[in-house]
Amino acid sequence: MKRFLIVAVMFPMLATSALAESGSNIFLSGKVFKGDEVVASFAAPTLLGNTLPVKDQVLHSYIEKAVSDGKKTTLIPGKLVTGLDMSMTPTAVVGENVIVAVKGSLAVLEGFDKAPLAGTNLAIDLPKMSRNEFSQSFEIKKGQPLEFGFGGCTLVDGNPTNCSHKLILDASANN
């Protein structure tokens, strides 16, 4: 398994020239926690309407299929990605508050079933996955970070609790 973390970063020269042309420059910063562990952190300037991706993913390899010509069997590898794939898009500025749309998914590999190949002692892997998708818009007040739980939450009185992940998001606008 390979683990990789992708966090959006803008080059200072590009950000400076792009920000100078915009009426609403937005700065998003925050962290994503899995339990008590920080799995992603970000701090980036962006423009109103642009998307900031945040990912914490693991690449899994497995035996997806087998091809046989009767004499020789060739195993074909497959790959799947699990973990967090999230995007944040500032959509509007109201006074000093920023409205941010957060959308994402959390994919979990729950194991593999084995499917035997007839006439051989080989098997292919059948991945068992679960996916939690979420989408929410927030109005974030300058200097007051937002806390948003997601991933396997339990609803108590309409509020998510016992979530596997938590986003702490701060946003500010410079006009």
C-alpha positions in Angstrom: 0.0 0.0 0.0 1.2 3.5 -0.8 0.1 6.4 1.3 0.0 9.9 -0.2 -1.3 13.2 1.0 -2.3 15.9 -1.4 -2.9 19.4 -0.2 -3.5 22.4 -2.6 -0.7 24.9 -2.7 -0.5 28.0 -5.0 2.8 29.4 -6.2 3.3 32.9 -4.7 3.8 34.6 -8.1 0.6 33.1 -9.5 -1.4 33.8 -6.4 -0.2 37.4 -6.3 -1.2 38.2 -9.9 -4.5 36.3 -9.7 -5.4 37.8 -6.3 -4.7 41.3 -7.6 -7.3 40.9 -10.4 -10.1 39.6 -8.1 -12.7 41.5 -6.1 -12.8 38.8 -3.4 -9.7 37.1 -2.3 -10.3 34.3 0.2 -7.8 32.6 2.5 -8.7 29.1 3.7 -6.8 27.3 6.4 -7.5 24.3 8.6 -6.9 20.7 9.6 -8.6 17.4 9.1 -8.5 15.0 12.0 -9.1 11.2 12.1 -9.8 10.7 15.8 -7.0 12.7 17.5 -4.5 12.4 14.5 -4.1 15.2 12.0 -4.3 13.6 8.6 -4.3 16.8 6.5 -3.6 20.4 7.0 -3.9 23.3 4.6 -3.4 27.1 4.3 -3.9 28.6 0.9 -5.2 31.7 -0.8 -7.9 31.2 -3.4 -10.4 33.2 -5.3 -14.2 33.3 -4.8 -15.6 30.3 -6.7 -12.3 28.4 -7.0 -12.0 25.0 -5.4 -9.3 23.9 -2.9 -8.8 20.1 -2.8 -7.7 18.3 0.3 -6.9 14.6 0.2 -5.6 11.9 2.5 -5.6 8.7 0.5 -4.1 5.2 0.4 -3.6 3.3 -2.8 -4.3 -0.5 -2.6 -3.1 -3.1 -5.1 -4.9 -6.4 -5.5 -5.5 -9.2 -8.0 -8.5 -8.0 -10.0 -8.8 -10.7 -12.6 -7.0 -13.6 -14.3 -6.7 -14.5 -17.9 -6.1 -18.0 -19.0 -5.3 -19.5 -22.4 -5.6 -23.1 -21.2 -1.9 -23.5 -20.6 -0.9 -20.3 -18.8 -2.8 -18.1 -16.4 -1.9 -14.4 -16.1 -3.0 -12.5 -13.1 -4.1 -8.9 -13.7 -3.5 -6.4 -10.9 -6.1 -3.8 -9.9 -5.8 -0.6 -7.8 -8.2 1.2 -5.7 -8.0 4.3 -3.6 -9.4 4.7 -0.1 -9.5 7.6 2.3 -10.5 11.2 2.2 -11.2 13.2 -1.0 -12.6 16.6 -0.1 -13.0 20.0 -1.8 -13.8 23.4 -0.4 -15.2 26.2 -2.5 -15.8 29.7 -1.2 -19.1 30.8 -2.8 -19.9 34.2 -1.4 -18.8 36.9 1.0 -21.3 38.5 3.4 -19.7 41.4 5.3 -16.5 39.8 6.8 -18.1 36.3 6.7 -17.3 33.8 4.0 -19.7 31.1 2.8 -17.9 27.9 2.0 -19.3 24.8 0.3 -17.6 21.6 1.5 -18.0 18.4 -0.5 -16.3 15.1 -0.2 -16.2 11.4 0.3 -14.6 9.0 2.7 -13.9 5.5 1.2 -13.1 2.6 3.5 -11.8 -0.8 2.4 -13.5 -3.4 4.6 -11.5 -6.4 3.3 -11.5 -8.7 0.3 -13.5 -11.8 -0.6 -11.7 -14.4 -2.6 -13.1 -15.9 -5.8 -11.4 -19.1 -6.8 -10.3 -19.6 -10.4 -11.7 -22.9 -11.9 -9.0 -25.5 -12.5 -6.3 -23.7 -10.5 -5.3 -23.1 -6.9 -5.5 -19.3 -7.6 -8.1 -16.8 -6.6 -8.9 -13.2 -7.4 -9.8 -10.5 -4.9 -13.2 -8.9 -4.7 -12.9 -5.7 -2.7 -15.5 -4.8 -0.1 -15.8 -1.0 0.2 -18.0 1.5 1.9 -18.2 5.1 1.0 -19.6 8.0 3.0 -20.3 11.1 0.9 -21.1 14.5 2.4 -21.9 18.0 1.2 -22.6 21.1 3.4 -22.3 24.9 3.1 -21.2 27.0 6.1 -21.0 30.7 6.9 -17.7 31.2 8.6 -17.1 34.2 10.7 -13.7 35.8 10.5 -11.6 34.6 13.5 -14.1 31.9 14.5 -13.0 28.5 13.1 -15.8 26.1 12.1 -15.8 22.5 13.4 -17.5 19.9 11.1 -17.7 16.2 11.9 -18.1 13.5 9.2 -17.6 9.9 8.5 -19.6 7.2 10.2 -21.4 9.7 12.4 -24.4 8.8 14.7 -27.2 11.3 14.7 -28.3 12.4 18.2 -31.2 15.0 18.1 -30.3 15.7 14.5 -26.7 16.5 15.3 -23.8 14.2 14.1 -21.8 12.7 17.0 -19.1 10.0 17.2 -17.7 10.9 13.8 -14.5 9.3 12.5 -13.2 12.6 11.1 -13.4 16.3 11.9 -12.7 19.3 9.8 -11.5 22.6 11.5 -11.9 25.3 8.9 -11.1 29.0 9.1 -11.8 31.5 6.2 -11.3 35.2 5.7 -11.9 37.6 2.8 -9.8 40.5 1.7 -11.5 42.8 -0.8 
